Amino acid sequence: MHMLYDSDSFVVVHMQPDADLSGEATSAAAQPTVPQLPRHGFEIVDKRSGKEVYLDGSWAEMFQQQILEWQRNTPTQEEVEDTLDGYVGLAQNPVLVH
């Protein structure tokens, strides 16, 4: 997990598989199971409503493109929050533990 953004209104966390992909040789018995299709995703928590949405697959890829654009153009906090606010409609899961 890697926190990307935290404000009074939103938290954005990048979730990545915990698999050890370093390629270090270990015994077959001690070698961890590596996911066949390691995936990443983003959790967006709307602190105002207490709901969260998890983006994976094509949604995660689109959001990753948005993050890369933010890195190139350094948006204002208002621009970031406006973009995140667009995902609030997808947030259906109440935040139980954070």
SULLIN-V482379 format. One record per residue. RES is the residue in three letters. SS is DSSP state (a for helix, b for strand, c for the rest). PHI is phi in whole degrees, 0 to 359 (* if undefined). OMEGA is omega in degrees with one decimal (999 if undefined). Layout:
# SULLIN-V482379
RES_SS_PHI_OMEGA ; RES_SS_PHI_OMEGA
This chain:
# SULLIN-V482379
MET_c_*_179.1 ; HIS_b_217_179.8 ; MET_b_287_-179.0 ; LEU_b_259_-173.4 ; TYR_b_204_176.9 ; ASP_b_210_177.8 ; SER_c_223_177.3 ; ASP_c_293_-175.6 ; SER_c_254_-172.1 ; PHE_b_222_167.0 ; VAL_b_228_175.6 ; VAL_b_236_-179.0 ; VAL_b_236_175.8 ; HIS_b_266_179.7 ; MET_b_260_179.2 ; GLN_c_230_177.9 ; PRO_c_299_-179.6 ; ASP_c_271_-176.3 ; ALA_c_295_175.8 ; ASP_c_273_-178.4 ; LEU_c_256_-174.9 ; SER_c_288_179.1 ; GLY_c_83_179.0 ; GLU_c_293_-179.6 ; ALA_c_285_174.6 ; THR_c_223_178.4 ; SER_c_294_-177.4 ; ALA_c_300_-178.8 ; ALA_c_289_-176.5 ; ALA_c_268_-176.5 ; GLN_c_289_179.8 ; PRO_c_290_176.4 ; THR_c_284_-179.7 ; VAL_c_265_178.4 ; PRO_c_302_179.6 ; GLN_c_293_179.4 ; LEU_c_232_-179.7 ; PRO_c_299_-177.8 ; ARG_c_235_175.2 ; HIS_c_238_178.5 ; GLY_b_199_-178.8 ; PHE_b_231_173.7 ; GLU_b_255_176.8 ; ILE_b_245_179.9 ; VAL_b_252_174.1 ; ASP_b_266_-177.5 ; LYS_c_295_-177.7 ; ARG_c_292_-178.3 ; SER_c_262_-177.7 ; GLY_c_74_-179.5 ; LYS_b_239_179.3 ; GLU_b_224_174.5 ; VAL_b_227_177.5 ; TYR_b_250_179.8 ; LEU_b_258_172.8 ; ASP_b_221_179.9 ; GLY_c_62_-176.9 ; SER_a_294_176.3 ; TRP_a_297_179.3 ; ALA_a_295_179.0 ; GLU_a_296_177.7 ; MET_a_296_-179.8 ; PHE_a_293_176.4 ; GLN_a_300_177.0 ; GLN_a_297_177.5 ; GLN_a_296_179.0 ; ILE_a_297_178.0 ; LEU_a_298_177.0 ; GLU_a_295_177.2 ; TRP_a_298_179.4 ; GLN_a_294_179.7 ; ARG_a_284_-170.1 ; ASN_a_247_178.2 ; THR_c_43_-178.7 ; PRO_c_287_173.4 ; THR_c_283_177.4 ; GLN_a_299_179.3 ; GLU_a_298_178.5 ; GLU_a_294_177.9 ; VAL_a_297_-177.9 ; GLU_a_295_176.8 ; ASP_a_297_178.6 ; THR_a_295_179.7 ; LEU_a_297_178.5 ; ASP_a_299_177.4 ; GLY_c_294_178.7 ; TYR_c_270_-176.8 ; VAL_a_300_178.7 ; GLY_a_297_178.4 ; LEU_a_276_-175.0 ; ALA_c_285_179.7 ; GLN_c_244_-174.8 ; ASN_b_271_176.1 ; PRO_b_290_177.2 ; VAL_c_282_-179.7 ; LEU_c_260_-179.3 ; VAL_c_221_176.0 ; HIS_c_206_999
